[in-house]
Amino acid sequence: MSFWEKAGNFAKATGDYLQKQQKEMEQKYRSKARSLTDAQVLHATKNAQNDFAKNIAIEEAQRRGLL
């Protein structure tokens, strides 16, 4: 196997791993968002530490009919 084939395989494996980690993190955030009270969800829509968490909070608020 050439260097470029090995590098390509490594890049693919790394990408697959990162996608899996992102999916797991998203599931974890969504699970936590569902356990929050309505007031906490609304607070999170304005004060989340990152855009990823903020978007999930907004989606949860919309799902509950708060926004």
C-alpha positions in Angstrom: 0.0 0.0 0.0 1.4 3.4 -1.0 1.8 6.3 1.3 -1.1 8.1 -0.3 -3.4 5.1 0.1 -2.5 4.9 3.8 -2.9 8.6 4.3 -6.4 8.4 2.6 -7.4 5.5 4.8 -6.3 7.4 7.9 -8.2 10.5 6.8 -11.3 8.5 6.2 -11.1 6.7 9.6 -10.5 10.1 11.3 -13.5 11.6 9.6 -15.7 8.6 10.5 -14.6 8.9 14.1 -15.3 12.6 14.3 -18.8 12.1 12.8 -19.6 9.4 15.3 -18.4 11.7 18.2 -20.5 14.6 16.9 -23.6 12.4 16.7 -23.1 11.1 20.2 -22.6 14.7 21.5 -25.8 15.8 19.7 -27.8 12.9 21.3 -26.4 13.8 24.7 -27.3 17.5 24.3 -30.8 16.7 23.1 -31.4 14.3 26.0 -30.3 16.9 28.5 -32.5 19.6 26.8 -35.6 17.3 27.1 -35.0 17.1 30.9 -34.9 20.9 31.4 -37.9 22.9 32.6 -39.5 25.4 30.2 -37.8 28.3 31.9 -34.4 26.6 31.6 -34.9 25.9 27.9 -35.8 29.5 27.3 -32.8 30.6 29.3 -30.6 28.3 27.3 -31.8 29.7 24.0 -30.3 33.1 25.0 -27.3 32.1 27.1 -25.9 28.9 25.7 -22.1 28.8 25.6 -21.9 27.7 21.9 -24.0 27.8 18.8 -24.4 24.0 18.8 -26.1 24.0 22.2 -28.0 27.1 21.4 -29.5 25.6 18.3 -30.6 22.5 20.2 -32.2 24.6 22.9 -34.0 26.6 20.2 -35.3 23.4 18.6 -36.4 22.1 21.9 -38.2 25.4 22.7 -39.9 25.2 19.3 -40.9 21.6 19.9 -42.6 22.6 23.2 -44.3 25.6 21.5 -42.4 28.1 23.6 -41.1 30.1 20.6 
